[in-house]
Amino acid sequence: MHTATQPDARSRFTIGSSMRAAVYRGKNDVRVETVDVPGVGPGEVLIRVHTCGICGTDLKKIATGSHSAPRIFGHETAGQIVATGEGVIGFAPGDRVMVFHHIPCGNCYYCKHKVFAQCPVYKKVGATAGFEPSGGGFAEYVLVRDWIVRKGLVKIPDQISYEQASFIEPVNTCMKAMETLRLQSGETVLVIGQGPIGIILAVLACRAGATVVTSDLYPQRLKMSESYGLRYNVSASQGDPMQLVREMTDGRGADAVIVATAGNSLIRPAIDAARPGGRVMLFAQTQRSEVAIDPAAVCVDEKTLMGSYSASVDLQEENVRLVFSGEVDFARLVTHRFPLEQAVEALHLASHPGPESLKVVIQPGMGWENS
């Protein structure tokens, strides 16, 4: 192990040589195992994980076996620094932090064109709990590599909970989608799907001055949407959200439609729901496949089909300000909390959400500090 500073009195932890982690061993195979604590090199920091949100992209990787094993996933990570490597400036043991696992180089073709998620350095994950770097938040400790420490580590104010801070990365991804949509005040937006991401997207659209209609199969989720100030919520199992949209737009259709639920079956209805000249944002379609669309809707009706993936470093400061301001209580989206030893159960629930489940988090730090 490389030399690292020892944890100070604020960190309250003794770092052993081994830890527990939820290890991906192949398609639909995750096991809670004992693994080595990552060594800390120059410029790196070691974090004891308190809370890590479960993201749909990790679930898809596990379900499809798309990545080589073994790996430790989890990238919506908040915790406390317990050790720092030589040369680390601005961070010390005891600091409460949130980790961005992707940070672009800033110099390549894609960075110059502001398409950060396509940057080769961005694609290189900068946080690991061992094995191949894959985020690592589903573990007791996660190592943050040097370029992430310099540009992707965010200190958490004392008054902000780890749960609230764990939303920084997903909120950034939603802000990026909003920026791509270029919403204007007064536009009508339909958000299909009111899981945690759908609710965040709807809230941000509302903050941009849009009139927002949401839809979901579960009325329970729409009640949560309503609690965030979203007024127009339609149960897709009981009604037609497009009928409401048409009534609100003199029959034109939505200025913008956001597909915030996975699967391809809703792409065609989303395109149909947009007015001529409107925009359709695919947010959750992260698996490559073929899907039939009406090409005349794009050509003749001049509808724009667009996508947004991952976060934008340009939005980091604005995003952090929003999450830390407390203006939106994102932590209320957390409905289920699991200790690390129950990570497999947590992943199963997140993969098979029910009416009452929204954000599911794994909390290796459950019990050592109030969330």
C-alpha positions in Angstrom: 0.0 0.0 0.0 1.3 3.5 -0.9 2.0 5.9 2.0 -1.1 7.9 3.0 -1.9 10.3 5.8 -3.5 8.7 8.8 -7.1 9.6 9.6 -7.4 12.4 12.2 -9.8 12.5 15.2 -12.7 13.8 13.1 -12.9 10.7 11.0 -13.4 8.4 14.0 -12.4 5.3 11.9 -9.7 2.7 11.9 -8.9 1.5 8.4 -8.3 -2.2 8.2 -6.8 -4.2 5.3 -10.1 -5.7 4.2 -13.7 -4.5 3.7 -17.1 -5.7 2.6 -18.4 -5.0 -0.9 -21.1 -6.0 -3.3 -19.1 -7.6 -6.1 -20.5 -8.1 -9.6 -19.5 -11.6 -10.8 -21.4 -11.8 -14.0 -24.9 -11.5 -15.5 -27.4 -11.1 -12.6 -24.8 -12.3 -10.2 -23.8 -9.9 -7.4 -22.4 -11.2 -4.1 -21.4 -9.4 -0.9 -17.8 -10.5 -0.3 -14.7 -9.5 1.7 -12.1 -7.8 -0.5 -9.0 -5.7 0.0 -9.2 -2.1 0.9 -7.7 -0.1 -2.1 -4.2 1.3 -1.5 -3.9 5.1 -1.6 -1.4 6.5 -4.1 -0.1 10.0 -4.7 -2.9 12.6 -5.3 -5.6 10.1 -4.3 -8.0 9.9 -1.4 -9.8 7.1 0.3 -13.4 7.6 1.3 -15.6 5.6 3.7 -18.9 5.4 2.0 -22.0 6.5 3.8 -24.6 6.5 1.1 -24.6 5.3 -2.6 -27.7 5.6 -4.7 -28.6 2.8 -7.1 -28.7 4.0 -10.7 -30.5 2.4 -13.6 -27.4 2.2 -15.7 -25.7 0.0 -13.1 -28.8 -2.2 -13.0 -28.7 -2.6 -16.7 -25.1 -3.5 -16.7 -25.7 -6.2 -14.1 -28.8 -7.5 -15.8 -27.3 -7.8 -19.2 -23.8 -8.9 -18.2 -22.4 -6.2 -20.5 -19.2 -5.7 -18.5 -16.4 -8.1 -17.6 -16.3 -9.4 -14.0 -15.4 -8.9 -11.2 -16.4 -5.3 -10.6 -17.8 -3.2 -7.9 -20.5 -0.7 -9.2 -22.1 2.3 -7.6 -21.4 5.9 -8.6 -23.8 8.2 -6.7 -21.5 8.2 -3.7 -21.2 10.4 -0.6 -19.0 9.7 2.4 -16.1 10.9 4.5 -12.4 11.1 3.7 -10.4 8.8 5.9 -7.0 9.0 4.2 -5.2 11.1 1.6 -2.2 10.4 -0.5 0.9 12.5 -0.9 0.4 15.8 -2.7 -3.4 16.1 -2.0 -4.3 19.8 -1.5 -7.6 21.1 -0.2 -8.9 17.9 1.3 -8.2 16.1 4.6 -9.4 13.2 6.6 -12.7 14.0 8.2 -14.0 16.0 5.2 -17.5 15.0 4.1 -17.5 14.7 0.3 -19.5 13.7 -2.8 -17.6 12.0 -5.7 -18.1 12.5 -9.4 -16.7 9.3 -11.0 -16.3 10.9 -14.4 -14.4 14.1 -15.2 -13.4 15.0 -18.8 -9.9 16.0 -20.0 -11.1 19.4 -21.2 -8.7 19.4 -24.2 -9.9 16.8 -26.7 -12.2 17.2 -29.7 -15.3 16.2 -27.8 -14.5 18.5 -24.8 -14.0 21.5 -27.2 -17.4 20.7 -28.6 -19.0 20.4 -25.1 -19.8 16.7 -25.7 -18.1 15.7 -22.5 -19.6 12.2 -22.1 -17.8 11.2 -25.3 -14.3 12.3 -24.1 -12.0 9.3 -23.7 -10.8 10.5 -20.3 -14.4 11.0 -19.2 -15.2 7.4 -20.1 -12.3 6.3 -17.9 -13.9 5.8 -14.5 -12.0 7.5 -11.7 -13.3 5.8 -8.6 -12.8 2.2 -7.6 -13.3 -0.1 -4.7 -10.9 -2.6 -6.3 -10.9 -4.7 -9.5 -11.5 -2.6 -12.6 -12.7 0.9 -11.8 -16.5 1.0 -12.0 -17.6 3.5 -9.4 -17.1 1.4 -6.3 -19.8 3.0 -4.2 -21.3 -0.4 -3.3 -18.5 -1.0 -0.8 -17.3 0.2 2.6 -14.4 2.2 1.0 -13.9 3.8 -2.4 -10.6 5.1 -3.8 -10.8 8.4 -5.8 -8.1 8.8 -8.4 -6.0 11.9 -8.7 -7.8 13.7 -11.6 -11.2 13.2 -9.9 -9.8 14.6 -6.6 -8.7 17.7 -8.5 -11.9 18.4 -10.3 -14.6 16.0 -9.2 -14.6 15.9 -5.4 -17.1 18.2 -3.7 -17.1 19.0 0.0 -20.5 18.6 1.7 -21.6 21.5 4.0 -22.3 20.4 7.6 -26.1 21.1 7.3 -26.5 18.9 4.2 -27.2 15.1 4.7 -25.2 12.4 2.8 -28.5 11.4 1.2 -29.1 14.8 -0.2 -25.5 15.0 -1.4 -25.8 11.6 -3.2 -28.2 13.3 -5.6 -25.6 15.7 -7.0 -24.6 13.3 -9.9 -28.1 12.3 -11.0 -29.4 15.9 -10.7 -26.5 17.0 -12.9 -27.5 14.5 -15.6 -31.0 15.9 -15.5 -29.8 19.5 -15.7 -27.8 18.5 -18.8 -30.9 17.2 -20.4 -32.7 20.4 -19.6 -29.9 22.4 -21.2 -30.1 20.3 -24.4 -33.9 20.7 -24.6 -33.5 24.5 -24.4 -36.8 24.9 -22.6 -38.5 28.3 -22.7 -40.8 29.8 -20.1 -44.4 29.1 -21.0 -43.8 25.9 -23.0 -45.7 22.7 -22.3 -43.7 19.7 -21.4 -44.8 16.1 -21.0 -42.6 13.9 -18.7 -43.3 10.2 -19.2 -42.3 8.2 -16.1 -42.2 9.5 -12.5 -39.5 7.4 -11.0 -36.8 9.5 -9.2 -35.2 10.7 -12.4 -38.6 11.5 -13.9 -39.6 13.6 -10.9 -36.2 15.4 -10.9 -36.6 16.2 -14.7 -40.2 17.4 -14.1 -39.1 19.6 -11.2 -36.3 21.2 -13.2 -38.7 21.8 -16.2 -41.1 23.5 -13.8 -38.2 25.7 -12.4 -37.5 26.7 -16.0 -41.0 28.1 -16.3 -42.6 25.3 -18.3 -46.1 24.0 -17.7 -45.4 20.3 -16.8 -47.6 17.3 -17.3 -46.4 14.1 -15.8 -47.6 10.5 -16.3 -46.9 7.2 -14.6 -48.6 3.8 -14.2 -48.5 4.2 -10.4 -50.7 6.8 -8.7 -48.5 6.6 -5.6 -45.6 8.1 -7.6 -47.8 10.9 -8.9 -48.6 11.8 -5.3 -44.9 12.3 -4.8 -44.8 14.4 -7.9 -47.6 16.5 -6.5 -45.7 17.0 -3.3 -43.0 18.6 -5.3 -45.4 21.2 -6.7 -46.2 19.4 -10.0 -49.9 20.2 -10.6 -50.8 18.2 -13.7 -50.3 14.5 -13.1 -52.1 11.7 -15.1 -52.2 8.1 -14.1 -51.4 6.2 -17.4 -53.3 3.2 -16.1 -56.5 5.2 -15.7 -56.3 8.1 -18.3 -54.6 9.5 -21.3 -52.0 12.2 -20.5 -52.1 13.3 -24.2 -55.7 14.3 -23.8 -54.7 16.8 -21.1 -51.8 18.0 -23.1 -54.0 18.7 -26.1 -56.5 20.5 -24.0 -53.7 22.7 -22.6 -52.2 23.5 -26.1 -55.3 24.0 -28.3 -54.8 20.6 -29.8 -51.2 21.1 -30.9 -49.4 18.7 -28.6 -46.4 19.2 -26.2 -43.6 21.5 -27.0 -41.3 19.0 -25.5 -41.7 15.3 -24.4 -39.2 13.6 -22.1 -39.1 9.8 -21.9 -37.8 9.2 -18.4 -38.5 5.5 -18.3 -36.5 2.6 -19.9 -37.7 0.6 -22.8 -38.5 1.4 -26.3 -42.2 1.0 -26.4 -42.9 4.6 -25.4 -40.7 6.2 -28.0 -43.3 6.2 -30.7 -46.1 7.5 -28.4 -43.7 10.2 -27.2 -43.0 11.4 -30.8 -46.8 11.3 -31.4 -47.3 13.4 -28.3 -45.0 16.2 -29.5 -46.5 19.1 -31.6 -45.2 19.7 -35.1 -41.8 21.3 -34.6 -41.6 19.9 -31.1 -38.7 18.1 -29.3 -38.5 14.6 -27.9 -35.8 13.8 -25.4 -34.7 10.2 -24.8 -33.2 10.0 -21.3 -33.3 6.4 -20.2 -32.7 4.5 -23.5 -29.1 3.4 -22.7 -29.2 0.0 -24.3 -28.5 -0.3 -28.0 -31.3 -1.9 -30.0 -33.5 -1.3 -33.0 -36.8 0.6 -32.8 -39.3 1.6 -35.4 -40.1 5.3 -35.7 -42.1 7.3 -38.2 -39.4 9.1 -40.3 -42.0 11.6 -41.6 -42.6 12.8 -38.1 -39.0 14.0 -38.1 -38.9 15.2 -41.7 -42.4 16.4 -42.6 -43.6 17.3 -39.1 -40.1 18.7 -38.2 -40.0 17.1 -34.8 -36.6 16.8 -33.3 -35.5 13.5 -31.6 -32.6 14.0 -29.2 -30.8 12.3 -26.4 -28.8 13.2 -23.3 -26.4 10.9 -21.4 -24.5 11.4 -18.2 -23.3 14.6 -16.6 -21.8 17.9 -17.7 -18.8 19.4 -16.0 -20.0 22.8 -17.1 -23.0 22.5 -14.9 -21.2 21.2 -11.8 -21.2 24.5 -9.9 -24.8 25.4 -10.7 -25.9 21.8 -9.8 -24.0 21.8 -6.5 -25.5 25.1 -5.6 -29.0 23.8 -6.2 -28.6 20.6 -4.3 -26.8 22.3 -1.3 -29.3 25.2 -1.2 -32.0 22.9 0.1 -34.5 24.6 -2.3 -35.5 21.1 -3.5 -35.4 18.3 -0.9 -34.2 15.6 -3.2 -33.6 13.3 -0.2 -37.4 12.9 0.1 -37.2 10.7 -3.0 -35.4 8.0 -1.0 -37.9 5.4 0.0 -35.7 2.4 0.8 -32.4 2.2 2.6 -30.4 -1.0 2.8 -27.2 -1.8 4.8 -24.3 -3.1 2.6 -24.9 -6.7 3.7 -28.3 -6.5 2.1 -27.0 -5.0 -1.2 -28.4 -7.9 -3.3 -31.9 -7.3 -1.9 -31.5 -3.6 -2.6 -30.5 -4.2 -6.2 -33.4 -6.6 -6.7 -35.9 -4.0 -5.4 -34.4 -1.2 -7.6 -34.6 -3.6 -10.6 -38.2 -4.4 -9.8 -39.7 -1.2 -8.5 -43.2 -1.2 -7.1 -45.8 1.5 -6.5 -44.2 2.5 -3.2 -40.5 2.4 -4.2 -38.6 5.4 -5.6 -35.0 5.9 -4.9 -33.2 2.9 -3.3 -29.9 3.5 -1.6 -27.2 1.3 -0.2 -25.7 2.7 3.0 -22.4 1.1 4.1 -22.3 3.9 6.7 -25.7 3.1 8.1 -25.3 3.6 11.9 -22.1 5.6 12.0 -23.7 9.0 11.4 -27.1 10.4 11.0 -28.0 10.6 7.3 
